[in-house]
Amino acid sequence: WALGKAFEALSRVKEASDGFARAKTLGKKDTDIRNLIGYDLARTLYDTGKIDEAIKEYQKTIKTATDPATGLFELASIYEAIGQSQKAIDTFWKAYQADGRTEAPFRIAKIHRQAGNLKEALNALDAILRKKDEWGERAKAEADDIKLEMQENSREQLMELAGSDSEKVKEKALLKLLAMDKKDEFALTGLKDLAMSRGDLGQ
């Protein structure tokens, strides 16, 4: 195991992985040694491109590890990297539940946001918005960005509806735009033109 750590420090991941695998075999009857080596072996398996083997090693070690949260978080990061978004989300949540690490919900929110699931992203961030650490602060900034994006998306959709042939749909969309911003020139002009077309000079 020490030899594996030395190779790891030299960025010689293949030799490190071989060392950890050998150490685990030699210490298979000792639970403490097996758990100690498990995450190291899983990391180097991943670094050498043996993704499926790395995932299996994480899954085995997590079951008996005294620190399952670390394994869960790193496993979730692998799922995220290989595009298995739902598995990443589920595993990040397990990591958060295991030791409350605030980076996990933030990472979940980023996955949801990239997929266009903005409400789900906000829900994930809500778990850590009141945390007084780096990820709590970053969550606040991320939530503000998402709310702005949602507002912009909503405005674009309403502007499309305002071009409808249906007078009722058009008026409803323009009124919603005006509710969002009382000085919205597009909405005010649209409502004025609509009133003119009706001959409603008072409106």
The 8 nearest C-alpha neighbors of each residue, nearest first, counted from 0:
[[1, 3, 22, 2, 19, 18, 4, 36],
 [2, 0, 4, 3, 5, 18, 19, 6],
 [1, 3, 5, 0, 4, 6, 18, 15],
 [2, 4, 15, 18, 0, 6, 1, 5],
 [5, 3, 7, 1, 2, 6, 8, 0],
 [6, 4, 2, 8, 7, 3, 1, 9],
 [5, 7, 15, 9, 11, 3, 8, 4],
 [8, 6, 4, 10, 15, 9, 5, 12],
 [9, 7, 5, 6, 10, 4, 11, 3],
 [8, 10, 6, 7, 11, 5, 12, 4],
 [11, 9, 7, 8, 12, 6, 15, 13],
 [12, 10, 6, 9, 7, 13, 14, 15],
 [11, 13, 15, 10, 14, 7, 43, 16],
 [12, 14, 16, 15, 11, 17, 47, 43],
 [15, 13, 17, 16, 12, 11, 18, 6],
 [16, 14, 3, 12, 6, 18, 7, 13],
 [15, 17, 43, 13, 19, 18, 14, 40],
 [18, 16, 14, 20, 15, 19, 21, 13],
 [19, 17, 3, 15, 21, 16, 20, 0],
 [18, 20, 22, 16, 40, 0, 21, 17],
 [19, 21, 17, 23, 22, 18, 16, 24],
 [20, 22, 24, 18, 19, 23, 17, 25],
 [23, 21, 19, 25, 0, 24, 20, 26],
 [22, 24, 26, 20, 21, 25, 27, 33],
 [23, 25, 21, 27, 22, 26, 20, 33],
 [26, 24, 22, 23, 27, 21, 28, 20],
 [27, 25, 23, 29, 28, 24, 32, 22],
 [26, 28, 24, 29, 23, 25, 33, 30],
 [29, 27, 26, 30, 33, 25, 32, 24],
 [28, 30, 26, 32, 27, 31, 33, 34],
 [31, 29, 33, 32, 34, 28, 27, 26],
 [30, 32, 34, 33, 29, 35, 64, 36],
 [33, 31, 35, 34, 29, 30, 26, 36],
 [32, 34, 30, 36, 31, 35, 23, 27],
 [35, 33, 37, 31, 36, 32, 64, 60],
 [34, 36, 32, 33, 37, 31, 38, 39],
 [35, 37, 39, 33, 34, 38, 40, 32],
 [38, 36, 34, 40, 39, 60, 35, 33],
 [37, 39, 41, 40, 36, 42, 57, 70],
 [40, 38, 42, 36, 41, 37, 43, 19],
 [39, 41, 37, 19, 43, 38, 42, 16],
 [42, 40, 53, 38, 44, 56, 39, 43],
 [43, 41, 45, 39, 44, 40, 38, 46],
 [42, 44, 46, 16, 45, 40, 41, 12],
 [45, 43, 49, 53, 41, 47, 42, 46],
 [44, 46, 50, 48, 42, 49, 53, 43],
 [45, 47, 43, 48, 44, 42, 12, 49],
 [48, 46, 44, 45, 49, 43, 13, 12],
 [47, 49, 45, 46, 50, 44, 43, 53],
 [50, 48, 44, 45, 52, 47, 51, 53],
 [49, 51, 53, 45, 52, 48, 54, 44],
 [50, 52, 54, 53, 49, 55, 45, 56],
 [53, 51, 55, 50, 54, 49, 56, 44],
 [54, 52, 41, 50, 56, 44, 45, 51],
 [53, 55, 57, 51, 56, 52, 58, 50],
 [56, 54, 58, 52, 57, 53, 59, 51],
 [55, 57, 53, 59, 41, 54, 58, 60],
 [58, 56, 54, 60, 55, 59, 41, 61],
 [57, 59, 55, 61, 56, 60, 54, 62],
 [60, 58, 56, 57, 61, 62, 55, 63],
 [59, 61, 57, 62, 37, 58, 64, 63],
 [62, 60, 67, 64, 58, 63, 59, 70],
 [63, 61, 60, 59, 64, 58, 67, 57],
 [62, 64, 61, 60, 65, 34, 59, 67],
 [65, 63, 61, 66, 67, 34, 60, 62],
 [64, 66, 67, 63, 34, 61, 68, 62],
 [65, 67, 64, 68, 69, 70, 61, 97],
 [66, 68, 61, 70, 64, 69, 65, 71],
 [69, 67, 94, 71, 97, 70, 66, 72],
 [70, 68, 72, 71, 67, 66, 73, 94],
 [69, 71, 73, 67, 68, 72, 61, 74],
 [70, 72, 68, 74, 94, 69, 73, 90],
 [71, 73, 75, 69, 94, 74, 70, 91],
 [72, 74, 76, 70, 75, 71, 69, 77],
 [73, 75, 71, 77, 76, 72, 70, 78],
 [76, 74, 87, 78, 72, 90, 77, 73],
 [75, 77, 73, 79, 74, 78, 80, 72],
 [78, 76, 80, 74, 79, 75, 81, 73],
 [79, 77, 87, 83, 75, 81, 76, 80],
 [78, 80, 76, 87, 82, 77, 81, 84],
 [81, 79, 77, 78, 82, 76, 83, 75],
 [82, 80, 78, 79, 83, 77, 84, 76],
 [81, 83, 79, 84, 80, 78, 87, 77],
 [84, 82, 78, 86, 79, 81, 85, 87],
 [83, 85, 87, 82, 86, 79, 88, 78],
 [86, 84, 88, 87, 83, 89, 78, 90],
 [85, 87, 89, 88, 84, 83, 90, 78],
 [86, 88, 75, 78, 84, 79, 90, 85],
 [87, 89, 85, 91, 107, 86, 90, 84],
 [90, 88, 86, 92, 87, 91, 85, 93],
 [89, 91, 93, 75, 87, 92, 88, 71],
 [90, 92, 94, 88, 103, 93, 75, 89],
 [93, 91, 95, 89, 90, 94, 96, 88],
 [94, 92, 90, 96, 91, 95, 97, 89],
 [93, 95, 68, 91, 97, 71, 92, 72],
 [96, 94, 99, 92, 100, 93, 97, 98],
 [95, 97, 93, 94, 99, 98, 92, 100],
 [98, 96, 94, 68, 95, 93, 99, 67],
 [97, 99, 100, 95, 96, 68, 94, 67],
 [98, 100, 95, 96, 101, 97, 94, 103],
 [101, 99, 95, 102, 98, 103, 94, 96],
 [100, 102, 103, 134, 99, 104, 127, 95],
 [101, 103, 105, 100, 134, 104, 106, 95],
 [102, 104, 106, 91, 105, 101, 95, 100],
 [105, 103, 107, 106, 123, 102, 124, 101],
 [106, 104, 108, 102, 103, 107, 124, 109],
 [105, 107, 109, 103, 108, 104, 102, 110],
 [108, 106, 104, 110, 105, 109, 88, 103],
 [107, 109, 120, 105, 111, 106, 110, 123],
 [110, 108, 112, 106, 107, 111, 113, 105],
 [109, 111, 107, 113, 108, 112, 106, 114],
 [112, 110, 116, 108, 114, 120, 109, 113],
 [113, 111, 115, 109, 114, 117, 116, 110],
 [112, 114, 110, 115, 111, 109, 116, 108],
 [113, 115, 111, 112, 116, 110, 117, 109],
 [116, 114, 112, 113, 117, 111, 120, 110],
 [117, 115, 111, 112, 119, 114, 118, 120],
 [116, 118, 120, 112, 119, 115, 121, 111],
 [119, 117, 121, 120, 116, 122, 111, 112],
 [120, 118, 122, 121, 117, 116, 111, 123],
 [121, 119, 108, 117, 111, 123, 118, 122],
 [122, 120, 124, 118, 123, 119, 125, 142],
 [121, 123, 119, 125, 120, 124, 118, 126],
 [124, 122, 120, 121, 104, 125, 108, 126],
 [125, 123, 121, 126, 122, 127, 138, 105],
 [124, 126, 122, 128, 123, 127, 121, 129],
 [125, 127, 124, 123, 128, 104, 122, 129],
 [126, 128, 130, 135, 129, 125, 124, 101],
 [129, 127, 135, 125, 130, 139, 138, 124],
 [130, 128, 127, 135, 131, 126, 125, 136],
 [131, 129, 135, 127, 128, 132, 134, 136],
 [132, 130, 135, 129, 133, 136, 134, 128],
 [131, 133, 135, 134, 130, 136, 101, 137],
 [134, 132, 136, 135, 137, 131, 130, 138],
 [135, 133, 137, 136, 132, 102, 138, 101],
 [134, 136, 130, 138, 128, 132, 127, 137],
 [137, 135, 139, 133, 138, 134, 132, 140],
 [136, 138, 134, 140, 139, 135, 141, 133],
 [137, 139, 141, 135, 136, 140, 124, 128],
 [140, 138, 142, 136, 137, 141, 128, 143],
 [139, 141, 143, 137, 138, 142, 144, 136],
 [140, 142, 138, 144, 143, 139, 137, 145],
 [143, 141, 145, 139, 144, 140, 138, 121],
 [144, 142, 146, 140, 141, 145, 147, 139],
 [145, 143, 141, 147, 142, 146, 148, 140],
 [144, 146, 148, 142, 147, 143, 149, 141],
 [147, 145, 149, 143, 148, 144, 142, 150],
 [146, 148, 150, 144, 145, 149, 151, 143],
 [147, 149, 145, 151, 146, 150, 152, 144],
 [150, 148, 146, 152, 147, 151, 153, 145],
 [149, 151, 153, 147, 148, 152, 154, 146],
 [150, 152, 154, 148, 153, 149, 147, 155],
 [153, 151, 149, 155, 150, 154, 148, 156],
 [152, 154, 150, 156, 151, 155, 149, 157],
 [155, 153, 151, 157, 156, 152, 158, 150],
 [156, 154, 158, 152, 157, 153, 151, 159],
 [155, 157, 159, 153, 154, 158, 152, 160],
 [158, 156, 160, 154, 172, 159, 155, 161],
 [159, 157, 161, 155, 160, 156, 154, 162],
 [158, 160, 156, 157, 161, 162, 155, 163],
 [161, 159, 157, 163, 162, 158, 169, 172],
 [160, 162, 169, 158, 159, 163, 172, 157],
 [163, 161, 160, 159, 169, 164, 158, 165],
 [164, 162, 160, 165, 161, 169, 168, 159],
 [165, 163, 166, 162, 169, 168, 161, 167],
 [164, 166, 163, 168, 167, 169, 162, 170],
 [165, 167, 169, 168, 170, 164, 163, 193],
 [168, 166, 170, 169, 165, 171, 172, 164],
 [169, 167, 171, 165, 166, 170, 172, 163],
 [168, 170, 161, 166, 172, 167, 171, 163],
 [169, 171, 173, 167, 172, 168, 166, 174],
 [172, 170, 174, 168, 173, 169, 167, 175],
 [171, 173, 175, 157, 169, 161, 170, 174],
 [172, 174, 186, 176, 170, 175, 171, 161],
 [173, 175, 177, 171, 176, 172, 170, 178],
 [176, 174, 178, 172, 177, 173, 171, 179],
 [177, 175, 173, 179, 174, 178, 186, 172],
 [176, 178, 181, 174, 180, 179, 175, 186],
 [179, 177, 175, 176, 180, 181, 174, 173],
 [178, 180, 176, 177, 175, 181, 183, 154],
 [181, 179, 177, 183, 182, 178, 176, 175],
 [180, 182, 177, 183, 178, 179, 176, 187],
 [183, 181, 180, 184, 177, 187, 186, 185],
 [182, 184, 180, 186, 185, 181, 177, 187],
 [183, 185, 187, 186, 182, 188, 189, 181],
 [184, 186, 188, 183, 187, 189, 173, 176],
 [185, 187, 173, 189, 183, 184, 188, 177],
 [188, 186, 184, 190, 189, 185, 191, 183],
 [187, 189, 191, 185, 190, 186, 184, 192],
 [190, 188, 186, 192, 191, 187, 185, 193],
 [191, 189, 193, 187, 192, 188, 186, 194],
 [190, 192, 188, 194, 193, 189, 187, 195],
 [193, 191, 195, 189, 194, 190, 188, 196],
 [192, 194, 190, 196, 191, 195, 189, 197],
 [193, 195, 199, 197, 191, 192, 196, 202],
 [196, 194, 198, 192, 197, 193, 199, 191],
 [197, 195, 193, 194, 198, 192, 199, 191],
 [198, 196, 194, 199, 195, 193, 200, 192],
 [197, 199, 195, 196, 200, 194, 193, 201],
 [198, 200, 194, 197, 201, 202, 195, 196],
 [199, 201, 202, 198, 195, 194, 197, 191],
 [202, 200, 199, 194, 198, 195, 191, 197],
 [201, 200, 199, 194, 191, 195, 190, 198]]
